[in-house]
Amino acid sequence: MANVIIVLILVVVVGIALKSTRKHMKGESSCCGGGGEIYQAVEDKKLDNPIIKEKVFKIKGMTCQHCVANVTRAINAIEGVSSQVNLKKEEAHVVYDRDVDDQVIIAAVKQAGYDVI
């Protein structure tokens, strides 16, 4: 009888965990420091000078729109660059209006908690 109760408790716990995981993967739950607040998109950053270079960085570790906002803010904080981040493609499209070393972009993304491949 005790084994049946333990198995039922485990089934309930696993069911709750799976439901929560499913919501997380669909981007419907708070994560990544989102804190449950309503998601607010990051405004596009306008560059001061003409675009001289474009590059696409593959980003690993993003699971939701909060992650996209974190990566976008990290890259856009760098002077002379602007980015648009795509969750499904797992990439950041970065445009430059001046010469900025790629390692600066990579360091900013890593500082935000994601990997560049």
C-alpha atoms as an extended CHARMM CRD file, in Angstrom:
* protein
*
       117  EXT
         1         1  MET       CA              0.0000000000        0.0000000000        0.0000000000  PROA      1               0.0000000000
         2         2  ALA       CA              2.8460000000        2.4010000000        0.8300000000  PROA      2               0.0000000000
         3         3  ASN       CA              4.4110000000        1.7150000000       -2.5840000000  PROA      3               0.0000000000
         4         4  VAL       CA              1.1660000000        2.6570000000       -4.3590000000  PROA      4               0.0000000000
         5         5  ILE       CA              0.9960000000        5.9670000000       -2.4870000000  PROA      5               0.0000000000
         6         6  ILE       CA              4.6210000000        6.7610000000       -3.3150000000  PROA      6               0.0000000000
         7         7  VAL       CA              4.0420000000        5.9500000000       -6.9940000000  PROA      7               0.0000000000
         8         8  LEU       CA              0.9420000000        8.1900000000       -7.0940000000  PROA      8               0.0000000000
         9         9  ILE       CA              2.8530000000       11.0670000000       -5.5100000000  PROA      9               0.0000000000
        10        10  LEU       CA              5.6640000000       10.6490000000       -8.0440000000  PROA      10              0.0000000000
        11        11  VAL       CA              3.1790000000       10.5980000000      -10.9490000000  PROA      11              0.0000000000
        12        12  VAL       CA              1.6000000000       13.8480000000       -9.7330000000  PROA      12              0.0000000000
        13        13  VAL       CA              4.9990000000       15.5410000000       -9.3000000000  PROA      13              0.0000000000
        14        14  VAL       CA              6.1780000000       14.4380000000      -12.7530000000  PROA      14              0.0000000000
        15        15  GLY       CA              2.9010000000       15.6240000000      -14.3010000000  PROA      15              0.0000000000
        16        16  ILE       CA              3.2590000000       19.0780000000      -12.7570000000  PROA      16              0.0000000000
        17        17  ALA       CA              6.8970000000       19.2750000000      -13.8650000000  PROA      17              0.0000000000
        18        18  LEU       CA              6.0160000000       18.3260000000      -17.4480000000  PROA      18              0.0000000000
        19        19  LYS       CA              3.2130000000       20.8870000000      -17.6120000000  PROA      19              0.0000000000
        20        20  SER       CA              5.5180000000       23.6110000000      -16.3230000000  PROA      20              0.0000000000
        21        21  THR       CA              8.2780000000       22.6040000000      -18.7440000000  PROA      21              0.0000000000
        22        22  ARG       CA              5.8700000000       22.6800000000      -21.6780000000  PROA      22              0.0000000000
        23        23  LYS       CA              4.7530000000       26.2210000000      -20.7790000000  PROA      23              0.0000000000
        24        24  HSD       CA              8.3780000000       27.2990000000      -20.3930000000  PROA      24              0.0000000000
        25        25  MET       CA              9.4070000000       25.9370000000      -23.7900000000  PROA      25              0.0000000000
        26        26  LYS       CA              6.4680000000       27.6970000000      -25.4620000000  PROA      26              0.0000000000
        27        27  GLY       CA              7.5370000000       30.9820000000      -23.8560000000  PROA      27              0.0000000000
        28        28  GLU       CA              4.3460000000       31.2400000000      -21.7940000000  PROA      28              0.0000000000
        29        29  SER       CA              5.9410000000       31.2580000000      -18.3600000000  PROA      29              0.0000000000
        30        30  SER       CA              8.3440000000       33.5930000000      -16.6680000000  PROA      30              0.0000000000
        31        31  CYS       CA             11.9670000000       32.5980000000      -16.9530000000  PROA      31              0.0000000000
        32        32  CYS       CA             15.4290000000       34.0530000000      -17.3000000000  PROA      32              0.0000000000
        33        33  GLY       CA             14.7370000000       36.6550000000      -14.6690000000  PROA      33              0.0000000000
        34        34  GLY       CA             11.4520000000       37.6010000000      -16.3040000000  PROA      34              0.0000000000
        35        35  GLY       CA              9.7810000000       37.5910000000      -12.8990000000  PROA      35              0.0000000000
        36        36  GLY       CA              6.3580000000       37.0530000000      -14.4110000000  PROA      36              0.0000000000
        37        37  GLU       CA              5.9000000000       40.6040000000      -15.6360000000  PROA      37              0.0000000000
        38        38  ILE       CA              4.4100000000       41.2130000000      -19.0370000000  PROA      38              0.0000000000
        39        39  TYR       CA              7.0720000000       40.9860000000      -21.7300000000  PROA      39              0.0000000000
        40        40  GLN       CA              8.0400000000       44.2990000000      -23.3200000000  PROA      40              0.0000000000
        41        41  ALA       CA              9.8160000000       44.3070000000      -26.6490000000  PROA      41              0.0000000000
        42        42  VAL       CA             13.1580000000       46.0350000000      -26.9900000000  PROA      42              0.0000000000
        43        43  GLU       CA             13.0600000000       49.1410000000      -29.1490000000  PROA      43              0.0000000000
        44        44  ASP       CA             15.1360000000       49.1420000000      -32.3290000000  PROA      44              0.0000000000
        45        45  LYS       CA             18.4230000000       50.9620000000      -31.9130000000  PROA      45              0.0000000000
        46        46  LYS       CA             19.1270000000       53.5750000000      -34.5710000000  PROA      46              0.0000000000
        47        47  LEU       CA             22.7330000000       54.0370000000      -35.6140000000  PROA      47              0.0000000000
        48        48  ASP       CA             24.2480000000       57.5010000000      -36.1020000000  PROA      48              0.0000000000
        49        49  ASN       CA             26.2970000000       56.6890000000      -39.2130000000  PROA      49              0.0000000000
        50        50  PRO       CA             25.7500000000       54.6080000000      -42.3600000000  PROA      50              0.0000000000
        51        51  ILE       CA             26.0160000000       50.8390000000      -41.9840000000  PROA      51              0.0000000000
        52        52  ILE       CA             29.4550000000       49.5820000000      -42.9950000000  PROA      52              0.0000000000
        53        53  LYS       CA             29.1930000000       45.9060000000      -42.0320000000  PROA      53              0.0000000000
        54        54  GLU       CA             26.6610000000       43.1750000000      -41.2200000000  PROA      54              0.0000000000
        55        55  LYS       CA             27.2310000000       39.8690000000      -39.4760000000  PROA      55              0.0000000000
        56        56  VAL       CA             25.1250000000       36.9900000000      -38.1430000000  PROA      56              0.0000000000
        57        57  PHE       CA             26.0470000000       35.3290000000      -34.8470000000  PROA      57              0.0000000000
        58        58  LYS       CA             24.6030000000       31.9420000000      -33.8640000000  PROA      58              0.0000000000
        59        59  ILE       CA             23.3910000000       32.1120000000      -30.2350000000  PROA      59              0.0000000000
        60        60  LYS       CA             22.7930000000       29.0830000000      -28.0010000000  PROA      60              0.0000000000
        61        61  GLY       CA             20.8350000000       29.0380000000      -24.7720000000  PROA      61              0.0000000000
        62        62  MET       CA             17.8490000000       31.2300000000      -25.6080000000  PROA      62              0.0000000000
        63        63  THR       CA             14.4920000000       29.6750000000      -24.6930000000  PROA      63              0.0000000000
        64        64  CYS       CA             11.9960000000       32.5570000000      -24.7310000000  PROA      64              0.0000000000
        65        65  GLN       CA             11.3480000000       36.1910000000      -25.5960000000  PROA      65              0.0000000000
        66        66  HSD       CA             12.9600000000       37.3250000000      -22.3410000000  PROA      66              0.0000000000
        67        67  CYS       CA             16.1660000000       35.6560000000      -23.5480000000  PROA      67              0.0000000000
        68        68  VAL       CA             15.8460000000       37.4540000000      -26.8920000000  PROA      68              0.0000000000
        69        69  ALA       CA             15.4230000000       40.7700000000      -25.0700000000  PROA      69              0.0000000000
        70        70  ASN       CA             18.4610000000       40.0450000000      -22.8630000000  PROA      70              0.0000000000
        71        71  VAL       CA             20.6890000000       39.2890000000      -25.8680000000  PROA      71              0.0000000000
        72        72  THR       CA             19.3550000000       42.2630000000      -27.8260000000  PROA      72              0.0000000000
        73        73  ARG       CA             19.9860000000       44.6480000000      -24.9310000000  PROA      73              0.0000000000
        74        74  ALA       CA             23.4840000000       43.2520000000      -24.3790000000  PROA      74              0.0000000000
        75        75  ILE       CA             24.4860000000       43.7690000000      -28.0070000000  PROA      75              0.0000000000
        76        76  ASN       CA             22.7180000000       47.1210000000      -28.4020000000  PROA      76              0.0000000000
        77        77  ALA       CA             24.5840000000       48.4670000000      -25.3600000000  PROA      77              0.0000000000
        78        78  ILE       CA             27.7450000000       48.4330000000      -27.4860000000  PROA      78              0.0000000000
        79        79  GLU       CA             28.4260000000       51.7380000000      -29.2150000000  PROA      79              0.0000000000
        80        80  GLY       CA             28.2020000000       51.5390000000      -32.9970000000  PROA      80              0.0000000000
        81        81  VAL       CA             26.1890000000       48.3230000000      -33.3490000000  PROA      81              0.0000000000
        82        82  SER       CA             22.5260000000       47.3760000000      -33.5280000000  PROA      82              0.0000000000
        83        83  SER       CA             21.0010000000       43.9080000000      -33.4680000000  PROA      83              0.0000000000
        84        84  GLN       CA             17.8640000000       41.9750000000      -34.2140000000  PROA      84              0.0000000000
        85        85  VAL       CA             17.6880000000       38.5880000000      -32.4740000000  PROA      85              0.0000000000
        86        86  ASN       CA             15.6490000000       35.6590000000      -33.7690000000  PROA      86              0.0000000000
        87        87  LEU       CA             14.6730000000       32.9580000000      -31.2620000000  PROA      87              0.0000000000
        88        88  LYS       CA             13.6550000000       30.2960000000      -33.7890000000  PROA      88              0.0000000000
        89        89  LYS       CA             16.7950000000       30.6790000000      -35.8810000000  PROA      89              0.0000000000
        90        90  GLU       CA             18.9100000000       31.0950000000      -32.7150000000  PROA      90              0.0000000000
        91        91  GLU       CA             20.8140000000       33.9840000000      -34.2170000000  PROA      91              0.0000000000
        92        92  ALA       CA             21.5640000000       37.6610000000      -33.8950000000  PROA      92              0.0000000000
        93        93  HSD       CA             21.7830000000       39.8110000000      -37.0120000000  PROA      93              0.0000000000
        94        94  VAL       CA             24.1730000000       42.6430000000      -36.1610000000  PROA      94              0.0000000000
        95        95  VAL       CA             24.8330000000       45.7830000000      -38.1920000000  PROA      95              0.0000000000
        96        96  TYR       CA             27.7930000000       48.0920000000      -37.5770000000  PROA      96              0.0000000000
        97        97  ASP       CA             28.3150000000       51.7800000000      -38.2740000000  PROA      97              0.0000000000
        98        98  ARG       CA             31.9630000000       51.6140000000      -37.2170000000  PROA      98              0.0000000000
        99        99  ASP       CA             34.7140000000       49.0490000000      -36.8000000000  PROA      99              0.0000000000
       100       100  VAL       CA             33.9120000000       46.9340000000      -33.7150000000  PROA      100             0.0000000000
       101       101  ASP       CA             35.7890000000       43.7100000000      -32.9850000000  PROA      101             0.0000000000
       102       102  ASP       CA             33.5940000000       40.5900000000      -33.0490000000  PROA      102             0.0000000000
       103       103  GLN       CA             35.0560000000       39.5830000000      -29.6950000000  PROA      103             0.0000000000
       104       104  VAL       CA             33.3200000000       42.5980000000      -28.1190000000  PROA      104             0.0000000000
       105       105  ILE       CA             29.9510000000       41.2760000000      -29.3600000000  PROA      105             0.0000000000
       106       106  ILE       CA             30.7650000000       37.7310000000      -28.2350000000  PROA      106             0.0000000000
       107       107  ALA       CA             31.8420000000       38.9380000000      -24.7870000000  PROA      107             0.0000000000
       108       108  ALA       CA             28.6030000000       40.9160000000      -24.3570000000  PROA      108             0.0000000000
       109       109  VAL       CA             26.4730000000       37.8900000000      -25.2820000000  PROA      109             0.0000000000
       110       110  LYS       CA             28.4500000000       35.6370000000      -22.9270000000  PROA      110             0.0000000000
       111       111  GLN       CA             28.1570000000       38.2360000000      -20.1470000000  PROA      111             0.0000000000
       112       112  ALA       CA             24.3690000000       38.0860000000      -20.6410000000  PROA      112             0.0000000000
       113       113  GLY       CA             24.5430000000       34.3210000000      -20.0540000000  PROA      113             0.0000000000
       114       114  TYR       CA             24.3930000000       32.8450000000      -23.5630000000  PROA      114             0.0000000000
       115       115  ASP       CA             26.8580000000       31.1180000000      -25.8920000000  PROA      115             0.0000000000
       116       116  VAL       CA             28.0040000000       32.1980000000      -29.3370000000  PROA      116             0.0000000000
       117       117  ILE       CA             28.9090000000       29.3910000000      -31.7270000000  PROA      117             0.0000000000
